[in-house]
């Protein structure tokens, strides 16, 4: 049986400031020490905020 994968984007799930705060805190805790996870999280947060603003306007 073949595995089926779907697209998942963290920015789709960052709806509130509380979501964003929890996400960045977890990413800070789990970052391997080179900042790669934190950089990815900041990109996700920027995308989520832009999407939210677009939907509000």
C-alpha positions in Angstrom: 0.0 0.0 0.0 1.5 3.3 -1.1 1.8 6.2 1.3 -0.2 9.3 0.5 1.1 12.7 1.5 -0.7 16.0 1.6 0.6 19.5 1.7 0.8 21.0 5.2 1.6 24.7 5.9 2.0 26.0 9.4 0.9 29.5 8.3 -2.6 28.1 7.7 -2.9 27.3 11.4 -1.6 30.5 12.9 -4.8 32.3 13.4 -4.3 34.3 16.6 -1.4 36.1 18.4 -1.6 33.3 21.0 -1.0 30.7 18.2 1.9 32.7 16.9 3.4 33.1 20.4 3.2 29.4 21.2 4.6 28.5 17.8 7.7 30.7 18.0 8.3 29.6 21.6 8.2 25.9 20.6 10.5 26.6 17.6 13.0 28.4 19.8 13.0 25.4 22.1 13.4 22.9 19.3 15.9 24.8 17.1 19.0 22.7 16.5 21.3 25.7 17.4 21.8 27.1 13.9 18.7 29.3 13.8 17.2 27.3 10.9 14.0 26.4 12.6 13.6 30.0 14.0 14.1 31.4 10.5 11.5 29.0 9.0 9.1 29.9 11.8 9.5 33.7 11.2 8.7 33.1 7.5 5.6 31.1 8.5 4.5 33.9 10.8 5.0 36.6 8.2 3.0 34.6 5.7 0.2 34.0 8.2 0.0 37.7 9.1 -0.1 38.7 5.5 -2.8 36.2 4.7 -4.8 37.4 7.7 -4.5 41.1 6.7 -5.6 40.2 3.1 -8.7 38.4 4.4 -9.6 41.4 6.7 -9.3 44.0 4.0 
